[in-house]
Amino acid sequence: MDSTSFMELLQNFETARVMAYLQALDLQELVHSPYFLGGAGTLAVIALVMRWRLLLVTVLCVGSFAWLLSYTLSRDTSLQGGGGNDTLVVFVLGGAAIIFLAIYLLFIREE
């Protein structure tokens, strides 16, 4: 690999291109994609077998937060009428549970 092809490869990772890709990414499609689910599952199993706790917690928390965000966005989250919304309560409590679980697994639990 020469320097020109390496520079062309690095141009794919410009901040503007990465941000445009992330903005065009559909979360519903990502969460239901068999490649994403298979990759996350494979990474989680490898991390579990190799006892890489940080990677395992990261994969599980990112995957569960992506599912929670997908679930919340697929439901009606408007606050019309001034009342609370059950979907937002699920999002807040689910997010708090995911964060608590990550803190517990990373900092509190000793092996």
trRosetta pair geometry for C-beta under 8 A, 3 or more apart (Angstrom, degrees):
i j d omega theta_ij theta_ji phi_ij phi_ji
1 5 5.5 -116 -161 83 82 123
1 6 5.7 97 148 -60 112 94
2 5 5.6 90 58 16 72 99
2 6 7.0 -134 103 -5 36 96
3 6 5.5 -58 -145 40 34 115
3 7 6.2 36 156 -22 68 104
4 7 5.7 -51 -146 35 31 110
4 8 6.5 33 152 -18 63 104
5 8 5.5 -49 -147 36 36 114
5 9 6.4 41 151 -22 64 103
6 9 5.6 -51 -151 34 33 114
6 10 6.5 31 151 -17 64 105
7 10 5.6 -53 -147 38 34 111
7 11 6.6 44 151 -29 63 100
8 11 5.6 -46 -151 24 34 117
8 12 7.7 44 149 -25 57 92
9 12 6.1 -45 -171 15 39 113
9 13 7.9 19 143 -4 61 103
10 13 5.8 -63 -163 39 48 106
11 14 5.9 -3 -167 -33 52 108
11 17 7.9 84 151 -5 62 152
12 17 6.4 -122 -170 114 41 156
13 17 7.2 -131 -130 72 7 119
13 18 6.3 30 -157 -56 53 117
14 17 4.7 82 63 11 89 105
14 18 6.9 -165 87 -7 42 88
15 18 5.8 -58 -144 40 31 109
15 19 6.1 28 159 -17 67 109
16 19 5.9 -56 -144 39 27 109
16 20 6.3 28 156 -19 63 108
17 20 5.7 -54 -146 37 30 111
17 21 6.4 32 154 -20 64 106
18 21 5.7 -54 -150 36 31 112
18 22 6.4 28 154 -16 65 107
19 22 5.7 -54 -144 39 32 109
19 23 6.3 30 156 -18 65 107
20 23 5.8 -55 -145 38 30 109
20 24 6.3 22 157 -13 64 111
21 24 6.0 -63 -146 41 28 105
21 25 6.5 45 151 -43 63 99
22 25 5.5 -37 -151 7 34 121
25 29 7.9 -140 -178 63 63 109
25 30 6.3 29 174 -49 104 131
26 29 4.0 59 89 14 112 113
26 30 6.6 171 89 -16 57 86
27 30 5.5 -54 -144 36 35 113
27 31 6.2 30 161 -18 69 106
27 66 6.5 -158 -159 -165 101 86
27 69 6.1 -78 -180 110 154 109
27 70 5.0 -156 135 -87 106 88
27 73 6.6 83 71 41 134 152
28 31 6.3 -57 -145 36 26 105
28 32 6.5 0 163 5 61 115
28 70 5.5 135 -93 -147 56 107
28 73 7.4 -121 -56 90 97 119
28 74 6.7 107 -99 -75 117 108
29 32 6.4 -75 -146 51 25 95
29 33 6.1 45 154 -51 65 103
30 33 5.6 -42 -147 4 29 120
30 36 5.4 98 -178 -64 68 166
30 66 6.8 -86 107 -178 117 133
30 70 7.9 -146 66 -78 87 130
31 36 7.0 -91 -106 98 18 145
31 37 8.0 63 179 -64 42 95
31 66 5.5 -180 -88 136 101 103
31 67 5.5 133 -146 -95 130 63
31 70 4.4 -64 -3 -42 158 165
32 37 7.8 -12 -160 -35 20 123
33 36 4.2 78 75 9 107 106
33 37 6.6 176 88 -6 56 86
34 37 5.6 -57 -140 45 35 109
34 38 5.7 36 160 -20 69 111
35 38 5.9 -53 -138 41 25 109
35 39 6.1 26 160 -18 61 110
36 39 5.9 -58 -144 39 25 109
36 40 6.2 21 159 -15 63 110
37 40 5.9 -56 -143 40 27 108
37 41 6.1 26 157 -17 63 111
38 41 5.7 -56 -143 40 28 110
38 42 6.1 28 159 -19 64 109
39 42 5.8 -54 -143 38 28 110
39 43 6.2 27 158 -16 63 108
40 43 5.8 -55 -145 39 29 111
40 44 6.2 30 155 -20 64 108
40 59 5.7 157 -158 -173 81 104
40 63 4.9 112 -170 -88 149 132
41 44 5.6 -55 -146 36 30 111
41 45 6.4 28 156 -17 65 105
42 45 5.9 -54 -147 36 30 108
42 46 6.3 30 155 -17 64 107
43 46 5.8 -54 -146 38 30 111
43 47 6.2 29 156 -17 65 109
43 55 7.0 -118 168 161 99 111
43 59 5.1 -176 108 -109 116 149
44 47 5.7 -56 -145 40 29 110
44 48 6.2 31 154 -22 64 107
44 56 6.0 85 -143 -134 67 75
44 59 4.9 -156 -76 109 83 142
44 60 6.4 92 -116 -62 122 83
44 63 7.9 -44 -57 -2 129 152
45 48 5.6 -53 -146 36 31 112
45 49 6.3 27 157 -15 66 107
46 49 6.0 -57 -145 39 29 107
46 50 5.9 8 163 -1 66 116
46 52 7.7 0 122 30 77 124
47 50 6.2 -63 -133 51 25 98
47 51 8.0 -121 169 53 53 3
47 52 4.3 -90 -145 67 78 100
47 53 7.6 140 168 -78 104 15
47 55 4.1 -147 -115 97 130 108
47 56 3.8 179 126 -65 128 81
47 59 6.4 174 10 11 153 136
48 51 7.6 20 180 -75 27 39
48 56 5.8 100 -66 -107 66 133
52 55 4.2 12 127 29 118 117
52 56 6.1 143 91 -22 70 90
53 56 5.6 -58 -144 39 32 113
53 57 6.2 28 161 -16 68 107
53 105 6.9 -163 -179 160 106 98
53 106 7.3 155 136 -105 110 59
53 111 7.8 -141 -63 -44 145 130
54 57 6.1 -57 -146 38 27 106
54 58 6.3 27 155 -19 62 111
54 106 7.0 67 -106 -119 70 101
55 58 5.6 -57 -145 38 30 113
55 59 6.2 28 159 -18 66 107
56 59 6.0 -55 -145 37 27 107
56 60 6.2 20 159 -12 63 112
57 60 5.9 -60 -143 43 28 108
57 61 5.9 22 162 -15 66 114
57 102 5.6 116 176 -133 114 74
57 105 4.8 173 -101 103 125 133
57 106 5.7 179 118 -62 175 95
58 61 6.1 -60 -139 41 24 105
58 62 6.0 17 165 -13 63 112
59 62 6.2 -59 -140 41 24 104
59 63 6.0 20 162 -14 62 115
60 63 6.0 -60 -143 42 25 109
60 64 6.1 17 162 -13 64 112
61 64 6.0 -56 -138 42 27 104
61 65 6.0 25 161 -17 64 110
61 98 5.6 121 -141 178 83 103
61 101 7.2 180 -92 88 97 105
61 102 4.8 36 -89 -80 145 120
62 65 5.9 -56 -141 40 27 108
62 66 6.3 31 156 -21 63 106
63 66 5.8 -54 -147 34 28 111
63 67 6.5 26 155 -15 63 105
64 67 5.6 -52 -148 38 35 111
64 68 6.2 37 152 -20 66 106
64 98 5.4 -178 103 -112 123 122
65 68 5.5 -51 -142 38 34 113
65 69 6.2 35 157 -18 66 105
65 95 7.0 63 -122 -115 93 78
65 98 5.6 137 -70 159 87 167
66 69 5.8 -54 -146 39 29 110
66 70 6.3 31 153 -19 63 107
67 70 5.6 -55 -146 38 31 113
67 71 6.2 34 154 -21 65 105
68 71 5.6 -52 -146 35 30 113
68 72 6.3 29 155 -18 64 107
68 90 7.9 -161 -154 136 93 89
68 91 6.4 127 164 -127 102 65
68 94 4.7 179 -132 127 133 137
68 95 6.5 166 133 -66 154 72
68 98 7.0 -113 -12 -34 153 143
69 72 5.7 -54 -144 37 31 110
69 73 6.2 24 159 -14 65 110
69 91 7.7 72 -97 -133 48 108
70 73 6.1 -59 -143 41 27 106
70 74 6.3 26 158 -21 63 110
71 74 6.0 -61 -149 33 26 109
71 75 6.9 13 158 -10 62 109
71 90 7.4 -88 120 123 123 131
71 91 7.9 -177 87 -84 96 82
72 75 6.3 -67 -154 39 31 103
72 77 6.3 47 172 -74 85 134
72 87 5.7 131 -138 166 69 102
72 88 7.4 80 -147 -93 114 46
72 90 7.0 -173 -90 88 90 101
72 91 4.3 52 -98 -83 140 120
73 77 7.4 -45 -109 -11 37 135
75 87 4.1 -171 102 -109 137 145
76 85 7.5 -130 110 -151 77 125
76 87 6.7 160 71 0 50 149
77 85 5.9 110 -147 141 51 159
77 87 5.2 -105 -91 92 78 130
77 88 5.8 106 -147 -59 95 93
77 91 7.9 25 -117 -16 127 145
78 85 7.2 151 71 -89 36 143
79 82 7.2 46 159 -103 87 17
79 83 7.5 -164 -161 67 67 47
79 84 7.8 -25 -129 -127 92 25
79 85 6.0 -99 -91 -29 69 120
79 88 7.8 7 -75 -17 99 153
84 88 7.2 -129 -176 63 78 116
84 89 6.6 50 162 -48 120 114
85 88 4.4 73 78 10 104 107
85 89 7.0 -174 93 -10 54 84
86 89 5.5 -54 -150 35 37 115
86 90 6.4 40 151 -20 68 102
87 90 5.6 -50 -151 34 34 113
87 91 6.5 37 149 -20 64 104
88 91 5.3 -48 -146 35 37 115
88 92 6.3 35 155 -18 68 103
89 92 5.9 -53 -144 38 31 107
89 93 6.1 20 160 -8 66 111
90 93 6.2 -60 -138 46 26 103
90 94 5.7 25 162 -18 64 116
91 94 5.9 -58 -138 42 22 109
91 95 6.1 22 161 -18 61 111
92 95 5.9 -57 -145 38 25 110
92 96 6.4 25 155 -18 62 108
93 96 5.6 -53 -145 37 32 112
93 97 6.3 33 154 -20 64 105
94 97 5.6 -53 -147 35 32 111
94 98 6.4 32 154 -19 65 104
95 98 5.7 -52 -146 35 32 111
95 99 6.3 29 156 -15 65 107
96 99 5.8 -56 -146 40 31 109
96 100 6.1 32 155 -20 65 108
97 100 5.7 -53 -143 38 30 112
97 101 6.2 32 156 -20 64 107
98 101 5.8 -55 -148 36 29 112
98 102 6.4 29 153 -19 63 106
99 102 5.7 -53 -148 36 32 111
99 103 6.4 30 155 -16 65 106
100 103 5.8 -57 -147 39 31 109
100 104 6.1 31 155 -20 66 109
101 104 5.7 -54 -144 38 29 112
101 105 6.1 21 161 -13 65 110
102 105 6.1 -59 -142 41 26 104
102 106 6.0 9 165 -6 64 117
103 106 6.3 -67 -138 46 23 100
103 107 5.6 -33 -175 30 65 115
103 108 6.8 53 135 -12 74 108
104 107 7.4 -74 -115 53 11 75
104 108 4.8 -45 -142 43 53 125
104 109 5.9 56 157 -24 73 103
105 108 7.8 7 -21 46 14 84
105 109 5.7 -18 -124 29 36 129
